């Protein structure tokens, strides 16, 4: 979708995403994968180079996705010195919830949004010999520990509390998200429009 933008050269058609990026708004939409993670990193780098003191708004509506891709995005958010405000619009499940929880300058939920956390899942059918399956299992347990440590860091909960909460698909409405430490505040959409 294109939008009209007025400039000294007249009116130009600009992709909507480009226009929103110029307003320092980045979207994480749909399933998280390698391509989306790399695109996200590039956008953060661009906005940081333009102004490393001005906040960046990240709007998330995602069912989650690939763990390694999500951890790349997480590393980028953690390393960025510019303030990053996270907004949950719709839902942020699994890796989407982890990314939402790590905002460094506010984690805001709209009144009808929802978060969900759980243990890491295997993405494909397991096959192979006993040694291979044991290796896969060990790796999955290590990933679970890493994810729980990240959530504990950003929620103020203990690893044991996070492990209990992620032992099944645990859904949180906005009030529950704030109470559990996954979010800071429930806000109206106006906050994004004005910011």
C-alpha positions in Angstrom: 0.0 0.0 0.0 1.3 3.4 -0.9 0.5 6.8 0.7 0.9 10.3 -0.6 3.7 12.4 0.8 4.1 16.1 0.1 7.6 17.5 -0.5 9.3 20.5 -2.1 9.2 18.4 -5.4 5.4 18.0 -5.2 3.5 14.9 -4.2 5.1 11.4 -4.2 3.8 8.0 -3.6 5.7 6.2 -0.8 5.2 2.7 0.6 3.3 2.8 3.9 6.0 0.9 5.7 8.6 3.4 4.5 6.5 6.3 5.8 6.0 4.6 9.2 9.7 3.8 9.4 10.4 7.5 8.9 8.3 8.0 12.0 10.5 5.4 13.8 7.9 2.7 13.9 8.9 -0.9 13.2 6.4 -3.8 12.9 7.0 -7.5 13.9 4.1 -9.2 12.2 3.4 -12.9 11.5 5.7 -15.7 12.1 9.3 -14.9 13.1 11.9 -16.3 10.8 15.4 -15.6 9.5 14.3 -13.1 6.8 12.1 -11.1 9.2 14.9 -11.1 11.8 17.5 -9.7 9.4 15.0 -7.1 8.1 14.3 -6.0 11.7 18.0 -5.7 12.5 18.6 -3.5 9.4 15.7 -1.2 10.4 17.0 -0.8 14.0 20.5 -0.1 12.7 19.2 2.6 10.3 17.1 4.3 12.9 19.9 4.2 15.4 22.3 5.8 12.9 19.8 8.5 12.2 19.3 9.4 15.9 20.7 7.3 18.7 18.7 9.2 21.4 15.2 9.3 19.9 12.9 6.4 20.8 12.0 3.6 18.4 8.5 2.1 18.6 8.2 -1.7 17.9 4.7 -2.9 17.4 4.3 -6.7 17.7 1.5 -9.0 16.4 3.1 -12.4 16.2 2.4 -16.1 16.9 6.1 -16.6 17.5 8.5 -18.6 15.3 12.1 -19.7 15.0 14.0 -19.5 18.2 17.4 -18.5 16.7 15.8 -15.8 14.6 14.0 -14.4 17.6 17.2 -14.5 19.6 19.0 -12.4 16.9 16.2 -9.8 17.3 16.5 -10.0 21.1 20.3 -9.4 20.9 19.7 -6.4 18.6 17.2 -4.9 21.0 19.4 -5.4 24.0 22.5 -3.9 22.3 20.6 -0.9 20.9 21.3 2.3 23.0 18.3 4.1 21.6 15.2 3.8 23.8 12.9 1.0 22.4 9.2 1.1 23.3 7.3 -2.2 22.8 3.6 -2.3 21.9 1.6 -5.5 21.8 -1.2 -5.1 19.3 -3.3 -8.2 18.9 -1.1 -10.9 20.3 2.5 -11.7 21.1 2.9 -15.5 21.6 5.9 -17.6 22.3 9.0 -15.8 20.9 6.8 -12.8 20.2 6.1 -12.5 24.0 9.8 -12.9 24.8 10.7 -10.1 22.4 7.9 -7.9 23.8 9.0 -8.4 27.3 12.5 -7.1 26.6 11.7 -3.5 25.7 14.1 -1.1 27.4 11.9 2.0 27.5 8.3 0.7 28.2 6.3 -2.4 27.4 2.8 -1.4 26.5 -0.3 -3.5 25.8 -3.5 -2.4 24.1 -6.6 -3.3 26.1 -7.6 -6.3 24.0 -4.1 -7.7 23.4 -2.8 -11.0 24.7 0.6 -12.6 25.6 1.4 -16.3 25.7 4.5 -18.0 27.0 5.5 -21.7 26.9 8.4 -24.1 26.6 10.3 -24.3 23.3 8.8 -26.7 20.8 10.4 -29.0 18.3 9.7 -27.7 14.8 9.7 -31.0 13.0 9.2 -34.7 13.6 12.1 -36.3 15.5 13.9 -39.2 13.9 17.3 -40.8 14.0 19.3 -43.1 16.3 19.3 -42.9 20.1 22.4 -40.8 20.3 20.9 -38.2 17.9 17.6 -38.1 19.8 19.5 -37.6 23.1 21.5 -34.8 21.5 18.3 -33.1 20.3 16.7 -33.5 23.7 19.8 -32.0 25.5 19.8 -29.1 23.1 16.1 -28.5 23.7 16.6 -28.5 27.4 19.5 -26.0 27.1 17.3 -23.7 24.9 14.5 -24.0 27.5 16.9 -22.9 30.2 18.2 -19.9 28.1 14.6 -18.8 27.3 13.6 -19.0 31.0 16.6 -17.0 32.1 15.7 -14.3 29.6 12.1 -14.1 30.8 13.3 -14.1 34.4 15.6 -11.2 33.7 12.9 -9.1 32.2 10.0 -10.0 34.5 11.8 -10.0 37.9 10.5 -13.5 38.5 12.8 -16.4 39.5 13.7 -19.1 37.0 11.6 -21.6 38.9 8.5 -19.3 38.6 9.2 -18.9 34.9 9.7 -22.7 34.5 6.3 -23.3 36.1 4.6 -20.6 34.0 6.1 -22.0 30.7 5.4 -25.7 31.5 2.2 -25.3 29.4 0.7 -22.7 27.0 0.1 -19.8 29.5 -2.1 -17.0 28.2 -2.1 -13.5 29.8 -4.5 -10.7 29.3 -3.2 -7.2 29.7 -3.9 -7.0 33.5 -2.3 -10.4 34.1 0.7 -9.5 31.9 1.4 -6.4 34.0 0.9 -8.3 37.3 3.4 -11.1 36.1 6.0 -8.5 35.0 5.7 -9.2 31.2 4.3 -5.7 30.6 4.5 -2.3 32.2 1.2 -0.6 31.3 -2.1 -0.9 29.5 -2.5 2.0 27.1 -4.8 3.2 24.3 -3.7 3.2 20.7 -3.4 7.0 21.0 0.0 6.6 22.6 1.5 5.2 19.4 -0.2 7.8 17.2 1.2 10.6 19.4 4.6 9.1 19.9 
